[in-house]
Amino acid sequence: MDFTTSLLGFALYLLIWEKLPDWGTWFTTFLRALPRALQSLYTQWICAYCVGFWLALLLHAVTGIWTIPALSAMPSYWGPAGPVIGWFLDALATGTLIYIAKNTLDAIRLPAMKAVMMKDEYLAFWARKDKD
C-alpha cells in the first residue's frame, strides 16, 4: 500500500478547506467570483471522504500513483471496464485514508487546544497573583 496519494490529498484538503479561508480575504473574494455552481460545490465538499475521493481520482490521473497497486491489474474478465473499476476502487480506498487522517487530526486537536488553554489560564493566574 502506498500512502503518497492519501498524504497529498489530505494536504490539499487542509490547504483548500481549512487554511486558505483564513489567509486574508483574497481567497473568499476568489470564491465569491466563481459561478454559483462552483461556490455550492466548494461548500458542499467540506466532507473529507467526499472530496478525498475526487482528489484521489485527480491525483491518480496526474501522478499515476496507486494507493493499492494490485488494482492496476484488474482481472481480464472485466474487459475495458477493468481500469475504470480499478481507478474507482483505488479512489475509494484513498478517500477512506484521507477521511481517517482528518478524523485523527480532529481527535488530536481538541486535547491539544485544551492543554494550551489550561497553560494560558495557569500563567494568567500566576501573573495576577504576582500583582497582588
Secondary structure, 3 states (H helix, E strand, C coil): CCCHHHHHHHHHHHHHHHHHHHCCCHHHHHHHHCCHHHHHHHHHCCCHHHHHHHHHHHHHHHHCCCCCHHHHCCCHHHCCHHHHHHHHHHHHHHHHHHHHHHHHHHHHHHHHHHHHHHHHHHHHHHHHHHHC
